[in-house]
Each structure stands twice: as structure tokens, then as C-alpha cells.
Amino acid sequence: MEVISIDELLEMPTRNVWLSGMIEQNLVVRITGAIDPGYVQTCTDYCSAIIGHSLPTYLPLTQGVQNFYRVNFDDPRAHVKSFMHQVNFFEWNQDSLELFEKLGFLFDVRALSSPNSIDYTGTIRRISFQFYPAGRGYMHKHRDPVGKHQAGVLSIVLSKAGRDYRSGGLFLENESGVRVFPETECEVGDLLIFNGQEAHGVVQIDAGARHDPLSTVGRWMALIAVTKSADNADITNAQDLGGY
């Protein structure tokens, strides 16, 4: 794993060449000091309140869609099987935390991982908070589509491995079947960027623990995502590789 601070990256004259080169080599990049841990806590508290006091819904990703909270409990509509809560925010909507004003610069950081110019035609930009509850949360091993809209996947570390959850978590698996768990080396507020075509998923969080459906103990993360719109047939779907 390559480690660089957010200031070092943004001050680097060749940052696009450097970061896109790391991603092309299937290296994981940890960017430290990107998000203030106090703001992280504010975000997870806000999303916890939404989870605890809202009925979940499911909306297609189209231009103008409202912010929404959904559950993905082995949902057959999902391209990748998982068990998680998801709170989605879109740039055309306002929200109490002004998320796109505070975190919108991360879309520019994400774009640095692409060797060519980004083309967002037929895509939706969203900030997606995901919660994987202790005792149940997981995501199948999968590959994300790459192309004109993205090369690297960017996630924000919102939970501390070994403190907020004891076992499981994000893994990346190379062609030889060797797995790494990059979040074990991260602090809250760090960013991780990796090649979306490298197999990755989430091993069940605290397997064997009793699942409390009203608890928000487990693993939190946020995706700075550019996702194909529901009517876009030019970009492929994520490929579920089964198991975790």
C-alpha cells in the first residue's frame, strides 16, 4: 500500500500521472488526513439518526432523484449481494450537513486516478454512506466497471478496525488469491483508492456476534461514487464473483 497525505498529493505537480500510475499497477493508495475525524462523527451520527427514524425506500438512480435511505438485505435487485444500510446524497439536493460543499473536492481527487479525461455522460455523482452491522454486514467479492467514468474507487474510512469492529471488513484480492485488508492500517478520515477491476468485497463484520437490528455498531464507510444512471446501457454493471 502506498501512503501519502492529502496535502502532499494536492501539492504534487504530477499528481494525476502519479495516482493513475498507482491504480494501473493495482496498488492501493492510502491518503491520510483528508477528512477531520470530528466531521466524520457528525456524518455518522446524522446517518444513524436517518437509519433509526426513517422508512427505507428504493429509488432508481436518475437525474434529479431525491436523497434517500435504503436497506440492502440480500436484495435481489442489487448487482452485488450484500447486507448493509445505505444513505445516498446527490449534488442537486440540499442537506443539513452541506455534504457536497464539504466533501465535493473528493470527486476531483477521485478523477486523478484516471489516466485519461473523465467523461461523466450517463452517470450520477453521489456520496453514499454505508453501514455494515455487526453480526450480519458483508458484501460479496466483486469487480466494478471501469472506463471513461472511472478507474479508481474512492472510499472514506469512517470506522476504526479493531476498535469499532473486531473482525472482517474490506478486502482486496489479487489474481493469485492473496487478500489484503487495507483498513486495518487506516485511521478514521483517511481515504482509500484502488482499481475498481481488482476483486474486492467485505468479509462479514464480527461474524458470530448477535445482530441487533436497531444498533449502529459495526463498520461505516462512505463512497465518493460515480454510478451509471438507470437508463444507461453503455456502462456495464458490477460483476458479482460470489462469496466473501
Order of alpha helices (4+ residues) and beta strands (2+ residues): beta-alpha-alpha-beta-alpha-beta-beta-alpha-alpha-beta-beta-beta-beta-beta-beta-beta-beta-beta
